[in-house]
Amino acid sequence: MRFMIQVRASEDMETGVFPPNAKEMFDAMDAFNQELVRDGWMLAADGLQPSSKGARIRWTDGKPRVIDGPFAEAKELIAGYWLIQAPSREAVIERFKRCPPPTDLRQGEIEIRQLYEPSDFPEDTITPELRAREEQWIAEQQAKAPQS
């Protein structure tokens, strides 16, 4: 099972301000990430630049419109993520309860979301060819992931 764990942004993250204890925070996060790598869970992980450097594309009636950042409500924005493979939702919850608080080692919020797998879609919604391509792509990505 694959999951995306999203780190919710804070006002400071959105302004590009690092906390005073940034070194300790990055060291603690690195130790946690090394556990994920060691146990073969890590597929990818990164922090995201503030939304002021980003853009959104919104479609209305099939027409795209570009909206430049920054975006309101920092707590609704994503500041970083992990992409992992794990045995179950419960295992992910237990593991990430041990994650250092991602904002400043005192507070923060993460959201855990399971990714769709080709087998999650009804047979009549995607062609066998598309299902096979998706399964191949997933297998290729997992083969690139660190193994325990």
N, C-alpha and C positions, 0 to 999 in steps of 0.2 A: 504494500500500500504506500502511496506517495502522498505527502502532505506539504503544504506551504504554511509556514509560520510567519506571520506578518508582525513587524514591530510598529506600533502606533507612534506617530510623531508627537513631539512636544513643541511648545512655542519656541524654546531655545533651538531645538533641532531645525525648525523651519527658518530661523534666522542665521543658521550656520554657526551658532555659538556652542562650543564644547563645554561640558561641565568642568569645574575646577579639578575634579578627580579623574579626568579623562584617562590618564595613564593607567590608574588602577582599574578603571572600568574596562579598558581595552585588554589589559592583562587577564582579568577575570573572564571576559568573553572569549578570549583566545583559549584559555584552559577548557572552557565548556565546549568550544568548537572542536578542540583536539579530541575530546571524548566522543563527539559525534563521528569524527573521521575514524578514530580507532575502532569504533563499534560498527563501522560500515553503514552508518545512517546518512551521512552528508552527501548530498548531490550538488548543492551550490549554496552560497550565502553571500550577501553583500549588503552594505549600507547604501542608501539613496541620498543624493544631493537634495537640497531644499527644493520645494515645488516652484520657487521663483525661477529656477533654471529649467523647468519642465514645460510641457504643453499637454493639452487634452485635445482630442478630436471628437467632436460630437456630430452625429448624423441626425438630420431631420429630413423626413421625406426622401431618404436616400442620398442626400447631399451632405458632404463633410464640411464642418466649420472648425477652424483651429482656434483654441482659446489658450492664450499664454498664461503661465503662472505669474504670481503666486496664487494659491487657492486658499479659500477661507477654511476655518475650523481645523486647525492643526491636528486636533485629536482624532479627526476622521481620515487623516492622511497616513500613508505608509512611509516609514523612515528607513526600513530595511527588511530583510527577509531571510529565511532559510528554506531551502527545498530539500526535503529528506525522504528517505524510504524507511519505513518502520513496520513492525508486525501488526500494530493495531492503534486505534485512536487512544485507547486507555494507556498504552505504553508511551505514546507521545506526550500525553498530559503528565504522566508521572515524571518523565525525563525533563520536560520543560518547566516543571515546578521547581527544579533545581537550577534553572537558568539564572544568571545574575540579572537583576532588574535592569532593563536595557536603556533607561534614560540617564541615570546617574548613580547606579548601585543602590538607590533607595526606593525608587519608584519607576513605573513604566507599565506598559500594557502590551500584550501580544495576543494575536488571534490565530487559532489553529483551524486550517481548512483542508479537507481531503481533496485531492485532485481526482477528476473523473478518469476512469480507465476505459478503454474501448469496450470492455465487457459490460460497462454500466449502461450503455445505450441500447434501446430496443433494437432487435434485428432489422426491423423495417425502416430505421432512421438513417443508417449509414450502410454503404455498400460493403460487400466482403473485401473489395480491393482497398477501400479507405480504412477499414478495420485492420487489415494486414499491414498497411503502411504505418498506422499509428502504433501498432504493437511492435513493429520493427524499430521505429524511432525511439520508443520507450526503452527497448532492449539495448539499443546503442548508447543511450544516455546512461543507463544503469551500468553498462560495461565500463564506461569512463569514470564512474564514481570510485573513490577510494574503497578498497576492500579491507575487511578486518582480518 
